[in-house]
Amino acid sequence: MTIFLVSKGIIQLGQLFLALSILVFVHELGHFLAARAFGIRVKKFYLFFDFLFPLPNVLNFALLKFNWKGTEYGLGWFPLGGYVQIGGMVDESMDEEELKGPIKDDDYRAKPTWQKLIVLLGGIIMNVFWGIIFFAIYLGVFQKSYLSVNEFNKYGIYAYPLAQEYGFQTGDKITAINGKKPQRAEDILSYKILFGAKVTVDRNGKEEVIQLPGNLFRKVTSAEFIGMGRESIFADSILPNTPAAKYGLQSNDTLFAINGDFLENYSTFKTALSGTYKDSLFTLTVLRGKDTLSFPMKSDTAGKLGFIAGMNNSRYYSRTPYNAVTLFQFAVKDAFGTIITQAIGLSKIFTGDVPVRESVGGPIAMMGMFSAQWDWSRFWFITAMLSMVLAFMNFLPIPALDGGHIVIVLIEGIIRRPLPQKVQEIIQTVGTVIILALMLFTFGNDILRKFGI
């Protein structure tokens, strides 16, 4: 078990490391390309820090570096981010000698406000651009098709107890969210309803409107809400020494009925096992290849059979392949949906609707988002989301982040003179301390969660 957990952790860490390396690289590349486009001197371009962040003069060394056309390119040893050192700019490198010198034509300080803003926005723009590309890779290469709302509504929804609590019923067909018809099944359980919405349903030909509360997302994280009306349930693998193994269930068997009652979806199957047929003998009907077989089966005292279940919707639903237009459309929609979710979540932290500890996560939490097996589909999905989160976080007006620098440039543009260098250095230092404190908090919070604290 210990070896398995270590192996799982290494695979998850590897995926996180690769994802963050890609995102940091494209972010810094955005600043680099914008600076070069305006003839601004770029002294360094580093993936990872070549010093002990946030101390620019401690442990200064690189794992790899070379100079090309006046810029030092390198791979730092401290894998916590990366940076470009732009001539004449107060940044994490805090190069005081550079800043004390006279302003040169290729200095950041010598450029007009609009060019400075584009340089600062370069990283954010690149994260947004590549976030959309990564979503397109996930949708086009791995998903390849989507379930339209019309198809999703073919058999209506399955309403779990939480959904029933708010007024949904099994068989309801969702026709609109806040007055607009959703396009994909994925749009139904999105920020549009998780943060509160008016949901219109067709219930036996009659229109009903259900008002969902703004804190629904907190309950959905710990309880199932809305499921598919139809699902084929199959045995992906059989666990040894379990009722499934004892009574003859085989891998790839499709579960069809219990005591003659048709299994509409995984939800009805779980409900039957944990209720009427818990620790009871019943007849299970399965499809095995072309044959329909019925044999006795008995669940254990916990209402389990002992197999890993898989779900397949292709028997009941037709999926729509992505084309160039819909792929781009939904990639953009999913990308900006991630930003909207972040913005709403942040606002709920400030209003006190969400405790800070429940809403923030550090490296350990991010590792847990990746699969225990190397899964390229999930990798690109998580990478796409993280790219948009990185863009959003960098846009916040926090000192030392891009958003903080943008505020300084806008102030300078309004007062028509630069802020004193000493003031900018103090702002940078304060911002660095804030960022370091946030990093320590999120990392510590991850550890406490692991211990259930």
C-alpha positions in Angstrom: 0.0 0.0 0.0 2.8 2.4 0.9 4.6 1.7 -2.4 1.3 2.3 -4.3 0.7 5.7 -2.5 4.3 6.8 -3.2 4.0 5.8 -6.9 0.6 7.6 -7.1 2.1 10.7 -5.5 5.1 10.7 -7.9 2.8 10.4 -11.0 0.6 13.2 -9.7 3.6 15.4 -8.9 5.1 14.8 -12.3 1.9 15.9 -14.0 1.6 19.0 -11.8 5.3 19.9 -12.4 4.9 19.6 -16.2 1.6 21.6 -16.1 3.1 24.5 -14.1 6.3 24.5 -16.1 4.3 24.9 -19.3 2.1 27.7 -17.8 5.0 29.6 -16.2 6.9 29.4 -19.5 4.1 30.8 -21.6 3.3 33.5 -19.0 6.9 34.8 -19.0 7.1 34.4 -22.8 4.2 36.8 -23.0 6.1 39.5 -21.1 9.3 38.7 -23.1 7.7 39.0 -26.5 5.8 42.2 -25.6 9.0 43.8 -24.3 11.0 42.8 -27.3 8.3 44.1 -29.6 8.7 47.6 -28.2 12.5 47.5 -28.1 12.8 47.1 -24.4 15.9 45.4 -23.0 15.4 41.9 -21.5 18.3 40.9 -19.3 17.1 37.5 -18.2 14.5 34.9 -19.1 14.3 32.1 -16.5 12.0 29.1 -16.0 12.2 28.6 -12.2 14.1 31.0 -10.0 17.9 31.1 -10.0 17.8 32.3 -6.4 16.0 31.4 -3.1 12.6 33.2 -3.7 11.9 35.8 -2.4 15.6 36.5 -1.6 17.2 37.6 -4.9 20.7 37.5 -3.5 20.6 34.1 -1.8 21.8 30.9 -3.5 22.2 32.5 -6.9 22.9 29.7 -9.4 21.2 28.1 -12.4 21.0 24.5 -13.5 21.5 25.7 -17.1 22.1 29.0 -18.8 23.3 30.6 -22.0 23.4 34.1 -23.5 21.9 35.0 -26.9 21.4 38.4 -28.3 21.9 40.2 -25.1 19.5 38.0 -23.0 20.5 35.4 -20.5 18.3 32.3 -20.8 18.3 29.8 -18.0 16.7 27.0 -16.0 16.7 27.9 -12.3 17.0 25.5 -9.4 14.0 26.8 -7.3 10.9 25.4 -9.0 8.4 27.9 -7.7 7.8 30.0 -10.8 9.9 31.9 -13.2 10.7 35.5 -14.4 11.9 37.8 -17.0 14.2 40.6 -15.9 13.2 43.6 -17.9 15.7 46.5 -18.0 14.6 49.4 -15.8 11.7 47.6 -14.2 11.2 47.0 -10.4 10.5 43.3 -10.2 11.3 40.2 -8.1 15.1 40.4 -9.0 15.3 43.8 -7.3 18.4 44.7 -9.3 19.2 48.0 -7.5 22.4 48.7 -9.6 20.3 48.5 -12.8 17.7 50.9 -11.3 20.2 53.4 -10.1 21.7 53.9 -13.5 20.6 56.5 -16.0 17.4 55.8 -18.1 18.3 54.4 -21.5 16.3 54.4 -24.6 15.6 50.6 -24.3 14.6 50.9 -20.6 11.1 50.0 -19.5 11.0 53.4 -17.7 11.6 55.2 -21.0 8.5 53.8 -22.7 5.0 55.3 -22.9 2.2 54.1 -20.6 0.4 52.1 -23.2 3.5 50.1 -24.1 4.2 49.4 -20.4 0.6 48.1 -20.0 0.9 45.8 -22.9 4.2 44.4 -21.5 2.5 43.8 -18.1 -0.6 42.3 -19.7 1.6 40.1 -22.0 1.7 37.2 -19.5 -2.0 37.3 -18.7 -2.9 37.4 -22.4 -0.7 34.4 -23.1 -2.2 32.4 -20.3 -5.7 33.2 -21.6 -4.7 32.4 -25.2 -3.1 29.1 -24.3 -5.8 28.3 -21.8 -8.3 28.4 -24.8 -5.9 26.2 -26.8 -5.6 23.7 -24.0 -9.3 23.5 -23.7 -9.5 23.0 -27.4 -7.0 20.2 -27.2 -9.0 18.6 -24.4 -12.3 18.9 -26.2 -11.1 18.1 -29.8 -8.5 15.4 -29.2 -9.9 13.6 -26.2 -13.6 14.4 -25.9 -14.2 14.7 -29.7 -18.0 15.1 -29.2 -20.5 16.5 -26.8 -23.9 15.6 -25.5 -26.4 18.3 -26.6 -29.1 19.4 -24.1 -31.7 18.0 -26.4 -30.2 14.6 -26.2 -29.6 15.0 -22.4 -33.3 15.8 -22.0 -34.4 12.8 -24.1 -35.2 10.8 -20.9 -35.2 13.6 -18.5 -32.9 14.0 -15.5 -32.4 11.7 -12.5 -33.0 13.9 -9.4 -30.9 12.9 -6.4 -32.2 13.7 -2.9 -30.4 17.1 -2.9 -32.0 18.1 -6.2 -35.4 16.9 -4.9 -34.9 19.1 -1.9 -34.9 22.1 -4.2 -37.9 21.0 -6.2 -36.5 18.9 -9.1 -38.1 15.6 -9.9 -36.8 12.6 -11.8 -37.9 13.0 -15.4 -37.7 16.8 -15.5 -36.3 18.2 -18.7 -34.1 21.3 -18.2 -35.0 23.9 -20.9 -33.4 27.1 -19.6 -31.0 28.5 -17.0 -31.7 32.2 -16.2 -33.9 32.4 -19.3 -31.3 31.0 -21.7 -31.2 27.5 -23.2 -28.0 25.6 -22.4 -26.2 24.0 -25.2 -24.4 21.0 -23.7 -25.0 18.7 -20.8 -21.8 20.0 -19.3 -23.4 23.5 -19.1 -26.1 22.3 -16.7 -23.8 21.6 -13.7 -21.7 24.8 -14.2 -21.2 28.0 -12.4 -24.5 29.1 -13.9 -26.5 27.1 -11.4 -24.0 26.2 -8.7 -23.8 29.9 -7.7 -27.6 30.4 -7.8 -30.0 30.5 -10.8 -33.5 30.3 -12.0 -33.9 26.9 -13.8 -36.8 26.3 -16.1 -37.9 22.7 -16.5 -40.5 20.9 -18.6 -42.4 18.5 -16.2 -44.8 16.4 -18.1 -45.5 19.2 -20.6 -45.9 21.8 -18.0 -43.3 24.6 -17.4 -41.9 24.9 -13.8 -39.4 27.4 -12.5 -37.0 26.4 -9.7 -35.0 29.0 -7.8 -31.6 27.7 -6.7 -29.7 29.4 -3.9 -26.3 31.1 -4.2 -24.6 28.6 -1.8 -25.7 25.5 -3.8 -22.0 24.9 -4.8 -21.1 24.1 -1.1 -23.7 21.3 -0.9 -23.0 19.8 -4.4 -19.3 19.3 -3.5 -20.4 16.7 -0.9 -23.6 15.3 -2.4 -24.8 14.2 -5.8 -27.3 16.5 -7.5 -28.5 15.8 -11.0 -27.7 12.6 -13.0 -28.4 11.1 -16.4 -31.8 9.7 -17.1 -30.3 6.6 -18.7 -27.0 4.9 -18.3 -25.6 1.5 -19.1 -23.8 0.1 -16.1 -21.0 -2.4 -16.8 -18.5 -4.3 -14.6 -15.2 -2.7 -15.4 -13.3 -5.1 -13.1 -14.3 -7.7 -10.4 -12.8 -7.4 -7.0 -11.6 -10.7 -5.4 -13.4 -12.4 -2.5 -16.6 -10.3 -3.0 -20.2 -11.3 -3.8 -19.7 -10.3 -7.4 -16.8 -12.8 -7.7 -18.6 -15.5 -5.7 -21.9 -15.4 -7.7 -20.3 -15.2 -11.2 -20.4 -11.6 -12.4 -17.7 -11.1 -15.0 -15.8 -8.1 -16.4 -17.6 -6.3 -19.2 -21.0 -7.7 -18.1 -23.7 -5.0 -18.6 -26.2 -4.9 -15.7 -29.7 -4.8 -17.1 -32.2 -5.6 -14.3 -32.7 -6.5 -10.7 -35.6 -9.0 -10.0 -36.9 -8.0 -13.4 -36.9 -4.2 -12.7 -35.0 -2.4 -15.5 -32.0 -0.5 -14.3 -32.4 3.0 -15.8 -29.1 4.3 -14.6 -26.3 4.0 -12.0 -28.4 5.9 -9.5 -31.3 3.5 -9.5 -28.8 0.6 -9.2 -27.1 2.1 -6.1 -30.5 3.0 -4.6 -31.8 -0.6 -5.1 -28.6 -2.2 -3.6 -28.5 0.1 -0.6 -32.2 -0.2 0.0 -34.5 -3.0 -1.0 -31.8 -5.5 -1.8 -29.2 -4.7 0.9 -27.8 -7.9 2.2 -30.5 -9.8 0.3 -30.6 -12.4 -2.4 -32.0 -11.2 -5.8 -31.9 -12.1 -9.4 -29.5 -10.1 -11.5 -29.9 -9.9 -15.3 -26.9 -9.0 -17.4 -25.9 -8.7 -21.0 -22.8 -10.7 -21.7 -21.8 -10.3 -25.3 -24.9 -11.2 -27.3 -26.4 -13.3 -24.5 -28.9 -12.2 -21.8 -28.2 -14.1 -18.5 -30.0 -14.2 -15.2 -28.4 -15.6 -12.0 -28.8 -15.2 -8.2 -26.7 -12.5 -6.5 -26.5 -11.2 -3.0 -25.0 -7.9 -1.8 -23.0 -7.6 1.4 -24.1 -5.9 4.6 -23.0 -2.5 3.2 -25.1 -2.9 0.0 -22.1 -3.6 -2.2 -21.4 -6.3 -4.8 -17.7 -5.7 -5.1 -16.9 -4.6 -8.7 -15.6 -1.4 -10.2 -18.5 0.1 -12.2 -18.2 1.8 -15.5 -20.9 3.9 -17.3 -21.7 4.0 -21.0 -24.3 6.3 -22.5 -23.9 5.4 -26.1 -26.8 2.9 -26.0 -29.3 5.7 -25.2 -27.8 9.0 -26.4 -26.2 10.3 -29.6 -23.3 12.6 -29.2 -22.5 15.5 -31.6 -18.9 15.6 -33.0 -17.1 18.9 -32.5 -16.3 20.9 -35.7 -14.0 23.8 -36.0 -16.6 26.4 -35.1 -18.1 24.5 -32.1 -14.7 23.5 -30.8 -13.5 27.1 -30.7 -16.8 28.3 -29.4 -16.9 25.9 -26.4 -13.2 26.2 -25.7 -13.6 29.9 -25.3 -16.8 29.4 -23.3 -15.1 26.9 -20.9 -12.0 29.1 -20.6 -13.9 32.2 -19.6 -16.3 30.2 -17.5 -13.3 29.2 -15.4 -12.5 32.9 -14.8 -16.1 33.7 -14.0 -16.1 30.9 -11.4 -12.9 32.2 -9.9 -14.3 35.7 -9.7 -17.5 34.6 -8.1 -15.7 32.4 -5.6 -13.4 35.2 -4.6 -16.3 37.6 -4.1 -17.9 35.0 -1.8 -14.7 34.8 0.3 -14.8 38.5 0.8 -18.5 38.5 1.7 -18.0 35.7 4.2 -20.2 33.2 2.3 -17.2 30.8 1.9 -14.6 30.3 4.7 -11.1 31.0 3.4 -9.8 27.6 4.4 -12.4 25.8 2.3 -11.7 27.7 -0.8 -7.9 27.9 -1.1 -5.5 25.1 -2.0 -1.7 24.8 -2.5 0.5 22.4 -4.3 -0.8 19.3 -2.4 -4.4 20.2 -3.3 -3.4 20.8 -6.9 -1.6 17.4 -7.1 -4.8 15.8 -6.0 -6.6 17.2 -9.1 -4.5 15.0 -11.3 -5.1 11.3 -11.9 -3.1 8.6 -10.1 -2.3 7.2 -13.6 -0.8 9.4 -16.2 -4.0 10.6 -18.0 -3.4 13.0 -20.9 -7.1 13.9 -21.2 -7.3 15.0 -17.5 -3.9 16.6 -17.7 -4.9 19.0 -20.5 -8.2 19.7 -18.8 -6.5 20.6 -15.5 -3.7 22.5 -17.3 -6.4 24.6 -19.2 -8.1 25.5 -16.0 -4.9 26.4 -14.2 -3.9 28.6 -17.1 -7.1 30.6 -16.7 -6.7 30.7 -12.9 -3.2 32.0 -13.3 -4.4 34.7 -15.7 -7.1 35.7 -13.2 -4.8 35.7 -10.2 -2.2 37.8 -12.0 -4.8 40.4 -12.9 -5.7 41.0 -9.3 -4.3 44.4 -8.0 -1.9 42.7 -5.6 1.6 44.3 -5.2 4.4 42.4 -7.0 1.9 40.6 -9.3 1.1 41.9 -12.8 -2.1 43.5 -11.6 -0.2 45.5 -9.0 2.3 46.7 -11.6 -0.6 47.7 -13.8 -2.1 49.8 -11.0 1.3 51.6 -10.6 1.5 52.3 -14.3 -2.0 53.7 -14.4 -1.3 55.9 -11.4 1.8 57.2 -13.1 -0.2 57.9 -16.3 -2.7 59.9 -14.3 -0.2 62.0 -12.3 2.1 62.2 -15.4 5.3 61.3 -13.5 6.8 58.1 -12.3 6.5 57.1 -8.6 9.7 57.4 -6.7 11.9 54.3 -7.2 12.1 53.8 -3.4 8.3 53.7 -3.2 8.1 51.1 -6.0 10.7 49.0 -4.2 8.7 49.1 -1.0 5.5 48.2 -2.9 7.4 45.3 -4.5 8.7 44.1 -1.1 5.3 44.3 0.5 3.8 42.4 -2.4 6.4 39.7 -2.2 5.8 39.3 1.5 2.0 39.0 0.8 2.6 36.4 -1.8 5.0 34.4 0.4 2.5 34.5 3.3 -0.3 33.3 0.9 2.0 30.4 -0.3 2.8 29.4 3.3 -0.9 29.6 4.2 -2.1 27.4 1.3 0.7 24.9 1.8 0.0 24.7 5.5 -3.7 24.4 4.9 -3.1 21.5 2.5 -1.1 19.7 5.2 -3.8 20.3 7.9 -6.5 19.0 5.5 -4.5 15.8 5.0 -4.7 15.2 8.8 -8.4 16.1 8.8 -7.8 19.4 10.7 
